[in-house]
Amino acid sequence: MSGKGSKQTVLSQLLTLDLSDYDIIEIQVGPDPRGPVRCLQCQQAFKPGEVWRRLKSPPDPEFGSYAVGIHSKCPSTAA
């Protein structure tokens, strides 16, 4: 059993995957020039060294795409 067939097939499929069709979550540290500038939950600006998530939507034909940012320290649900 060589195991070459399935790994090459999956890898070639991943390389041809168009990521612009999916929403993307990026982990960021400090401010990013692409934006956003403030946290969606606490409305505080992103400072150097702070860890936060940048959530980017897939492109919409009518409205385009957008990105929001949320600090990793902000709670995910309201108390």
Secondary structure, DSSP 8 states (H G I E B T S, - for coil): ---HHHHHHHHHHHHT--GGGS-EEEEEES--TTS--BBTTT--B--TT-EEEEEE---BTTTB--EEEEESSS-SS--
